[in-house]
Amino acid sequence: MELKKQIEIIKNARLIALAKFIIPFCIAGVAVLLFWLAGPETYTKYATVFSIYSFVPIGGPLAAVVAGLRLDISRIALISFLIFTDGILALFLVWNFDYAKKIPGLGKLVERVEESGEKAIQKYKWAKRFGFIGVVILVIFPFQWTGAAVGSIVGRLLIGMTPLMTLLAVVLGTFIRSTLLVYFSWLVTLLVKPFF
C-alpha cells in the first residue's frame, strides 16, 4: 500500500511539472491566436513590437515603446502587452528554470541569462539585500544585464523568493517601467510634434 502511494505521488509530481511547462506556452499560443484573429494589421503591429522588445539587445524596451506608439497602439494596450510578454517569460522561468536548461538551443540561452543574473547580483549587491524591491528595481531599470528574464532568475535562484513573489516583482517592475516609458515617449512626441 505504501509503494502505491509513493508511485501516485511521483505520477502527480510529473503531471504538475508537465503542466507548469506547458501552461506558459498555451497562454502565449492563445494570445497569438487572438492577435491573428484580430486581423493582419493588428497582428503585424504587435509582432513588430514583440520582435523589437525581445531581440534588440540595447534599448529594446524604449525602441519597442516608440515603435508601438508610432504604429498607433494605444498607450494602455501597449503597457498591457509589455506586461503580458514579461509575465509569460517570468512564469516560464520561475516554474521551469531547471528543465529549460536541458532543452537544446533554449538551454544555452537560459545558461547565458543565468550568468547575466549572477553578474548582475555581483555588480548590484544591493538588489539581494532588498529582496522583492531589489528585483522590481532590476526590472524597472534594465541595467546592462537585467530585465524580466534576469529578474526572474535573480529572484528565484539567487535571492530565493517564491515563484509567486518573483512573478509579482517582475510584473510590477515591468508595469512601472512600461508606464514610465510609454508616457515619457508620448510626452516627448507631443512636445516635439509642433516643430516637425
RODOVEX-350764 format. One record per residue (C-alpha): residue number from 1; x, y, z. Coordinates in steps of 0.25 Angstrom, whole numbers, plus 5000, padded with zeros to 4 digits. Example, Ala and Ser with C-alpha at 12.3 -4.5 7.8 and 13.67 -1.06 7.14 Angstrom:
<pts>
[1 [5049 4982 5031]];
[2 [5055 4996 5029]];
</pts>
This chain:
<pts>
[1 [5000 5000 5000]];
[2 [5011 5010 5003]];
[3 [5018 5007 4990]];
[4 [5005 5010 4983]];
[5 [5004 5024 4990]];
[6 [5018 5027 4986]];
[7 [5016 5023 4972]];
[8 [5004 5032 4972]];
[9 [5011 5044 4978]];
[10 [5022 5042 4967]];
[11 [5012 5042 4956]];
[12 [5005 5054 4961]];
[13 [5018 5062 4962]];
[14 [5021 5058 4948]];
[15 [5007 5063 4943]];
[16 [5009 5076 4951]];
[17 [5023 5078 4945]];
[18 [5018 5076 4931]];
[19 [5006 5085 4933]];
[20 [5016 5096 4938]];
[21 [5024 5094 4926]];
[22 [5012 5094 4916]];
[23 [5003 5105 4922]];
[24 [5012 5117 4918]];
[25 [5013 5112 4904]];
[26 [4998 5110 4904]];
[27 [4995 5124 4909]];
[28 [5005 5130 4899]];
[29 [4998 5122 4888]];
[30 [4984 5127 4891]];
[31 [4990 5141 4891]];
[32 [4996 5139 4877]];
[33 [4983 5133 4872]];
[34 [4975 5145 4877]];
[35 [4984 5155 4871]];
[36 [4983 5146 4858]];
[37 [4968 5146 4858]];
[38 [4968 5161 4861]];
[39 [4973 5163 4847]];
[40 [4987 5164 4839]];
[41 [4989 5179 4843]];
[42 [4987 5177 4858]];
[43 [4996 5164 4857]];
[44 [5007 5171 4850]];
[45 [5007 5183 4859]];
[46 [5008 5174 4872]];
[47 [5018 5165 4865]];
[48 [5027 5177 4861]];
[49 [5026 5182 4876]];
[50 [5029 5168 4881]];
[51 [5041 5166 4872]];
[52 [5047 5179 4875]];
[53 [5045 5177 4890]];
[54 [5050 5163 4890]];
[55 [5062 5164 4881]];
[56 [5068 5178 4881]];
[57 [5079 5176 4891]];
[58 [5081 5190 4896]];
[59 [5069 5199 4897]];
[60 [5059 5189 4893]];
[61 [5048 5194 4903]];
[62 [5050 5208 4899]];
[63 [5050 5205 4884]];
[64 [5038 5196 4885]];
[65 [5030 5207 4892]];
[66 [5034 5217 4881]];
[67 [5030 5207 4870]];
[68 [5017 5203 4877]];
[69 [5013 5218 4879]];
[70 [5017 5221 4864]];
[71 [5008 5209 4860]];
[72 [4996 5215 4867]];
[73 [4995 5205 4878]];
[74 [4988 5211 4890]];
[75 [4997 5214 4902]];
[76 [4988 5205 4911]];
[77 [4989 5194 4901]];
[78 [5004 5195 4899]];
[79 [5007 5195 4914]];
[80 [4998 5183 4916]];
[81 [5005 5176 4904]];
[82 [5018 5178 4910]];
[83 [5014 5173 4924]];
[84 [5008 5161 4917]];
[85 [5021 5158 4910]];
[86 [5030 5159 4922]];
[87 [5019 5152 4931]];
[88 [5019 5140 4922]];
[89 [5034 5139 4921]];
[90 [5035 5141 4936]];
[91 [5025 5130 4938]];
[92 [5032 5120 4930]];
[93 [5045 5123 4936]];
[94 [5041 5122 4951]];
[95 [5034 5109 4948]];
[96 [5043 5103 4939]];
[97 [5057 5108 4940]];
[98 [5064 5094 4942]];
[99 [5056 5088 4931]];
[100 [5059 5100 4921]];
[101 [5074 5098 4923]];
[102 [5072 5084 4917]];
[103 [5065 5088 4904]];
[104 [5074 5088 4892]];
[105 [5076 5103 4888]];
[106 [5068 5109 4899]];
[107 [5077 5103 4909]];
[108 [5089 5111 4905]];
[109 [5081 5124 4905]];
[110 [5076 5121 4919]];
[111 [5090 5118 4924]];
[112 [5094 5132 4918]];
[113 [5083 5138 4925]];
[114 [5087 5131 4938]];
[115 [5101 5136 4936]];
[116 [5095 5150 4934]];
[117 [5087 5149 4947]];
[118 [5100 5145 4954]];
[119 [5108 5157 4949]];
[120 [5096 5166 4952]];
[121 [5095 5161 4966]];
[122 [5110 5163 4968]];
[123 [5110 5177 4962]];
[124 [5097 5181 4969]];
[125 [5099 5174 4982]];
[126 [5088 5184 4988]];
[127 [5078 5176 4980]];
[128 [5080 5164 4988]];
[129 [5078 5172 5001]];
[130 [5065 5178 4997]];
[131 [5059 5165 4992]];
[132 [5046 5167 4986]];
[133 [5048 5182 4984]];
[134 [5062 5179 4978]];
[135 [5056 5170 4967]];
[136 [5046 5181 4964]];
[137 [5057 5191 4962]];
[138 [5065 5182 4954]];
[139 [5053 5180 4944]];
[140 [5050 5195 4944]];
[141 [5064 5200 4941]];
[142 [5069 5190 4931]];
[143 [5084 5191 4934]];
[144 [5094 5185 4925]];
[145 [5090 5170 4929]];
[146 [5076 5172 4935]];
[147 [5061 5171 4931]];
[148 [5050 5162 4933]];
[149 [5058 5149 4930]];
[150 [5069 5153 4939]];
[151 [5060 5158 4949]];
[152 [5053 5144 4949]];
[153 [5066 5137 4951]];
[154 [5071 5146 4962]];
[155 [5058 5146 4970]];
[156 [5056 5131 4969]];
[157 [5070 5125 4969]];
[158 [5080 5135 4975]];
[159 [5070 5142 4985]];
[160 [5062 5130 4988]];
[161 [5048 5137 4986]];
[162 [5036 5128 4984]];
[163 [5031 5127 4969]];
[164 [5019 5135 4972]];
[165 [5027 5147 4979]];
[166 [5037 5146 4968]];
[167 [5026 5147 4957]];
[168 [5019 5158 4964]];
[169 [5033 5166 4965]];
[170 [5035 5164 4950]];
[171 [5021 5168 4947]];
[172 [5021 5181 4956]];
[173 [5035 5185 4951]];
[174 [5030 5183 4936]];
[175 [5017 5191 4939]];
[176 [5025 5203 4945]];
[177 [5036 5203 4934]];
[178 [5026 5201 4923]];
[179 [5017 5212 4928]];
[180 [5028 5222 4930]];
[181 [5034 5219 4916]];
[182 [5020 5220 4909]];
[183 [5016 5233 4916]];
[184 [5030 5239 4915]];
[185 [5031 5236 4900]];
[186 [5017 5241 4898]];
[187 [5020 5254 4905]];
[188 [5033 5256 4897]];
[189 [5025 5253 4884]];
[190 [5015 5263 4888]];
[191 [5025 5274 4891]];
[192 [5033 5271 4878]];
[193 [5022 5270 4869]];
[194 [5020 5285 4866]];
[195 [5034 5286 4861]];
[196 [5033 5275 4851]];
</pts>
